[in-house]
Each structure stands twice: as structure tokens, then as C-alpha cells.
Amino acid sequence: MPSPNKPVAPAPNPSALPSLLSLSHDLGREDRALAILGEGNTSTRVSESTFIVKASGSNLATLAPENVTACRFDKLLPLLDKKSLPDAAIDEALLASREDASAKKPSVEAIFHAFLLTLPGVNFVGHTHPNSVNSLLCSKWGKTFATRRLFPDEIVCCGEASVFVPYTDPGLKLAQTIRRETLAFVKRTGQPPRIILLENHGLIALGASPNGVLAATLMADKAARIFLGATAASGGKSPQFLTPAQVARIAGRPDEHYRRKMLKL
């Protein structure tokens, strides 16, 4: 099981910033309805000790270098073990985590980004609020959407199941809940998730590359729209899901592993 206090470090990544900006712009496109205004955030590891994350209040679609902040893992990961902290103390910790004291304040969700970037194989994280996905996460269908699958490409891009996180106050409490539910998923399945679904909130996609994050996000959006359509077509009843055996079969097929490799997922 990955440690929540020790990043799995890649070599220093000089292309981290351009890659993060490109991913942010892709996720923030208005026509995709994944995030508007200051919604959502993105991050990537730069080195063993640092990662970069979208600054608070900036826009994914127009994210510029000055709106990206480099933070230290060792300043944020210890917060996850605190029983509680007042909002002012969390703000101070976020500001103290900056490598450059003149940089903008990182998003309050930088805490969960710091944790997720310690998971094996996770180099990029993208958090969005897709209209389609939130339609389900704000309904009785949220947990079902996380744990069942409707079609093969959903399995290929989003995994056999997603982590479902019950609604939690954004900030430190949310980061702690994400850690708990994600580590339980890793223990149960033996691998990190590709999608984390936050009840009444939004979606987090994890990937080894920007393309992996974008593909998982777009496929989750498609799956949510199909779920909504199938539910409407069946008069409000549950859609027709793939069986667990069918899901396992798709996940284990060599040709699907090859497709994932070719798609850089």
C-alpha cells in the first residue's frame, strides 16, 4: 500500500509546466462543460519534493504560468494526520507550502493533490465538475455510477470501478476522506483508481500522463450521459449494466491492454 507521507518520486520533469497548462486548457474548454469560471484544478509532480498546482481562483481554460504554484509535499502531507485545523491555520499551511513566497496561493484542494500524486504511477491529477457527472452525483445514483460499468470503453479508460467519496466539507476534511477511501480501494483492488467521484461535488481523474487524465475525464462524462439517457429510456429504473464477469473479462483482455498502451492511458 502506498504511504501517504512519502511521494513515489520521478526524475525532475522540465516539461511539467507546459504539460499541465495543456491539460488544464483541454479540461477547461467551454464546449466540454467540465468546468467554468474558477472551477476545478490540476497538478503534476515536478520532483521528489515538489509538485505544481493551479492557483486558487484561476481559470482552467485560460491558465497561465503565473497562475500555477509550486508546492512542497513535506509541507502539505502532514496535514492529513491532523484531527482538525481551523480554516486560518489551513490557509497558513497552504501559503507556507509554496516554494516561492511571492507565488499565488495554491488551491485549498492542493492537499488532496499532494496525496494523490504519491500513488504509484500517478503523475497528473485533474479535478473537474462535469455537468453530466454531477447530475448523477447530486442524485440517488451517485454510488451506483461509481461502482458499476455500462460499456467496454468505460472500463478501458476509467477502470473496473471508481472510488466514491460521500459529501465532505471541501478542504482538509475532504482530503482526509479522499485518502481514506482511496487507500481502501487500493487495498481492495491492488491498484490506484483512475476516477474518484465526490458526492454533490465533482470528479477527480488520475493518470500517468495528461492524456490519461483527459481520456478518463471525457469517458466518465460520456458514461454519465449514457447513464442518464438509459435511465430516462427505462422510465427512471436502473440501466442495464455489464455483469461483474463481463467487466473482469474486458479489463483482462490483452487487446484492451494494448489499446490502453497505444492511447497512452
For each residue, the residues with C-beta under 8 A, 3 or more apart:
1: 183 186 187
2: 8 118 119 120 183 186 192
3: 6 118
4: 77 80 115 118 179 183
5: 77 78 80 81 118
6: 3 118
7: 45 48 49 73 77 117 118
8: 2 118 119 120
9: 45 47 48 49
10: 13 45 47 48 123
11: 47
12: 46 47
13: 10 16 19 44 45 46 47 123
14:
15: 18 19
16: 13 19 20 44 45 46 52
17: 20 21 52 65 68
18: 15 21 22
19: 13 15 16 22 23 44 124 210
20: 16 17 23 24 42 43 44 52 63 68 124 210
21: 17 18 24 25 63 64 65 68
22: 18 19 25 26 210
23: 19 20 26 27 42 44 124 126 210 213 214
24: 20 21 27 28 42 54 60 61 63 126
25: 21 22 28 29 60 61 62 63
26: 22 23 29 210 214
27: 23 24 32 34 35 40 42 60 126 128 213 214 217
28: 24 25 34 35 40 59 60 61 62 63
29: 25 26 32 34 61
30: 33 36 61
31:
32: 27 29 218 221
33: 30 36 130 131 132 221
34: 27 28 29 40 128 129 130 217 221
35: 27 28 39 40 60 61 128 129 130
36: 30 33 39
37: 59
38: 56 57 58 59
39: 35 36 60 128 129 202
40: 27 28 34 35 54 60 126 127 128 129 202
41: 53 54 60 107 109 110 113 127
42: 20 23 24 27 53 54 60 63 124 125 126 127 213
43: 20 51 52 53 54 110 113 116 117 124 125
44: 13 16 19 20 23 51 52 117 123 124 125 210
45: 7 9 10 13 16 50 51 117 123
46: 12 13 16 50 51 52 70
47: 9 10 11 12 13 50
48: 7 9 10
49: 7 9 72 73 74
50: 45 46 47 70 71 72 73 99
51: 43 44 45 46 70 71 73 113 114 117
52: 16 17 20 43 44 46 68 69 70 71
53: 41 42 43 68 69 71 106 107 110 113
54: 24 40 41 42 43 58 60 63 67 68 69 106 107
55: 58 67 68 69 103 104 105 106 107
56: 38 104 105 106 107 108
57: 38
58: 38 54 55 62 63 64 67 104
59: 28 37 38 62 63 67
60: 24 25 27 28 35 39 40 41 42 54 63 128
61: 24 25 28 29 30 35
62: 25 28 58 59
63: 20 21 24 25 28 42 54 58 59 60 67 68
64: 21 58 67 68
65: 17 21 68
66: 104
67: 54 55 58 59 63 64 104
68: 17 20 21 52 53 54 55 63 64 65
69: 52 53 54 55 98 100 103 104 105 106 110
70: 46 50 51 52 98 99 100 103
71: 50 51 52 53 75 76 94 97 98 99 106 110 114
72: 49 50 75 76 97 99
73: 7 49 50 51 76 77 114 117 118
74: 49 77 78
75: 71 72 78 93 96 97
76: 71 72 73 79 93 94 97 110 111 114
77: 4 5 7 73 74 80 114 115 118
78: 5 74 75 81 82
79: 76 82 85 90 93 111 172 175
80: 4 5 77 111 115 172 175 176 179
81: 5 78
82: 78 79 85 172
83:
84: 172
85: 79 82 89 90 93 172
86: 89 90
87: 90 91 171
88: 91 92
89: 85 86 92 93
90: 79 85 86 87 93 94 108 111 171 172
91: 87 88 94 95 105
92: 88 89 95 96
93: 75 76 79 85 89 90 96 97
94: 71 76 90 91 97 98 105 106 108 110 111
95: 91 92 98 105
96: 75 92 93
97: 71 72 75 76 93 94 106 110
98: 69 70 71 94 95 101 103 105 106
99: 50 70 71 72 103
100: 69 70 103
101: 98
102:
103: 55 69 70 98 99 100
104: 55 56 58 66 67 69
105: 55 56 69 91 94 95 98
106: 53 54 55 56 69 71 94 97 98 110
107: 41 53 54 55 56 110 113
108: 56 90 94 111 170 171
109: 41 112 113 127 170 171 174 175
110: 41 43 53 69 71 76 94 97 106 107 113 114
111: 76 79 80 90 94 108 114 115 171 172 175
112: 109 115 116 174 175 178 179 204
113: 41 43 51 53 107 109 110 116 117 125 127
114: 51 71 73 76 77 110 111 117 118
115: 4 77 80 111 112 118 119 175 178 179 182
116: 43 112 113 119 122 125 178 182 196 204 206
117: 7 43 44 45 51 73 113 114 122 123 125
118: 2 3 4 5 6 7 8 73 77 114 115 122
119: 2 8 115 116 122 182 186 192 206
120: 2 8 192
121: 192 208
122: 116 117 118 119 125 192 206 207 208
123: 10 13 44 45 117 207 208 209
124: 19 20 23 42 43 44 206 207 208 209 210 212 213
125: 42 43 44 113 116 117 122 204 205 206 207 213
126: 23 24 27 40 42 204 205 207 213 214 217
127: 40 41 42 109 113 202 203 204 205
128: 27 34 35 39 40 60 202 203 205 217
129: 34 35 39 40 133 134 201 202 203
130: 33 34 35 133 134 202 203 217 220 221 224
131: 33 134 135
132: 33 135 136 221 224 225 228
133: 129 130 136 137 145 197 202 203 220 221 224
134: 129 130 131 137 138 200 201 202
135: 131 132 138 139 224 228
136: 132 133 139 141 142 145 224 227 228
137: 133 134 142 145 197 198 199 200 201 202
138: 134 135 142 200
139: 135 136 142
140:
141: 136 144 145 227 231
142: 136 137 138 139 145 146 164 197 199 200
143: 146 147 164 199
144: 141 147 148 238
145: 133 136 137 141 142 148 162 197 223 224 227
146: 142 143 161 162 163 164 195 197
147: 143 144 161 162 164
148: 144 145 161 241 242
149: 154 155 158 160 161 223 241 242 247
150: 154 223 226 227 230 239 240 241 242
151: 154 155 223 226 242
152: 155 156 242 250 256
153: 156 157 219
154: 149 150 151 157 158 219 220 222 223
155: 149 151 152 158 159 160 242 247 250 251 256
156: 152 153 219 250 256 259 260 265
157: 153 154 194 215 216 218 219 220 263 265
158: 149 154 155 162 194 195 216 219 220 223
159: 155 162 193 194 195 251
160: 149 155 189 247 248 251
161: 146 147 148 149 185 189 193
162: 145 146 147 158 159 193 194 195 196 197 220
163: 146 178 181 182 185 193 195 196 197
164: 142 143 146 147 181 197 199
165: 168 174 177 178 181 196 197 198 199
166: 177 199
167: 198 199 200 201
168: 165 173 174 177 198
169: 173 174
170: 108 109 173 174 201
171: 87 90 108 109 111 174 175
172: 79 80 82 84 85 90 111 175 176
173: 168 169 170 176 177
174: 109 112 165 168 169 170 171 177 178 198 201
175: 79 80 109 111 112 115 171 172 178 179
176: 80 172 173 179 180
177: 165 166 168 173 174 180 181
178: 112 115 116 163 165 174 175 181 182 196 198 204
179: 4 80 112 115 175 176 182 183
180: 176 177 183 184
181: 163 164 165 177 178 184 185 196
182: 115 116 119 163 178 179 185 186 192 193 196
183: 1 2 4 179 180 186 187
184: 180 181 187 188
185: 161 163 181 182 188 189 192 193
186: 1 2 119 182 183 189 190 191 192 193
187: 1 183 184
188: 184 185
189: 160 161 185 186 193
190: 186
191: 186
192: 2 119 120 121 122 182 185 186 206
193: 159 161 162 163 182 185 186 189 196 206
194: 157 158 159 162 205 206 207 212 216
195: 146 158 159 162 163 203 204 205 206 216 220
196: 116 162 163 165 178 181 182 193 203 204 205 206
197: 133 137 142 145 146 162 163 164 165 203 204
198: 137 165 167 168 174 178 201 202 203 204
199: 137 142 143 164 165 166 167
200: 134 137 138 142 167
201: 129 134 137 167 170 174 198
202: 39 40 127 128 129 130 133 134 137 198
203: 127 128 129 130 133 195 196 197 198 217 220
204: 112 116 125 126 127 178 195 196 197 198
205: 125 126 127 128 194 195 196 212 213 214 216 217 220
206: 116 119 122 124 125 192 193 194 195 196 212 213 216
207: 122 123 124 125 126 194 210 211 212 213 214 215 216 265
208: 121 122 123 124 212 265
209: 123 124 212 213 264 265
210: 19 20 22 23 26 44 124 207 213 214
211: 207 214 215 263 264 265
212: 124 194 205 206 207 208 209 215 216 264 265
213: 23 27 42 124 125 126 205 206 207 209 210 216 217
214: 23 26 27 126 205 207 210 211 217 218
215: 157 207 211 212 218 219 263 265
216: 157 158 194 195 205 206 207 212 213 219 220 265
217: 27 34 126 128 130 203 205 213 214 220 221
218: 32 157 214 215 221 222
219: 153 154 156 157 158 215 216 222 223
220: 130 133 154 157 158 162 195 203 205 216 217 223 224
221: 32 33 34 130 132 133 217 218 224 225
222: 154 218 219 225 226
223: 145 149 150 151 154 158 219 220 226 227
224: 130 132 133 135 136 145 220 221 227 228
225: 132 221 222 228 229
226: 150 151 222 223 229 230 239
227: 136 141 145 150 223 224 230 231 239
228: 132 135 136 224 225 231 232
229: 225 226 232 233
230: 150 226 227 233 234 239 240
231: 141 227 228 234 236 237 238 239
232: 228 229 235 236
233: 229 230
234: 230 231 237 238 239 240
235: 232
236: 231 232
237: 231 234
238: 144 231 234 241
239: 150 226 227 230 231 234
240: 150 230 234
241: 148 149 150 238
242: 148 149 150 151 152 155 246 247 250
243: 246 247
244: 247 248
245: 248 249
246: 242 243 249 250
247: 149 155 160 242 243 244 250 251
248: 160 244 245 251 252
249: 245 246 252 253
250: 152 155 156 242 246 247 253 256
251: 155 159 160 247 248 256
252: 248 249 256
253: 249 250 256 257
254: 257 258
255: 258 259
256: 152 155 156 250 251 252 253 259 260
257: 253 254 260 261
258: 254 255 261 262
259: 156 255 256 262 263
260: 156 256 257 263 265
261: 257 258 264 265
262: 258 259
263: 157 211 215 259 260
264: 209 211 212 261
265: 156 157 207 208 209 211 212 215 216 260 261
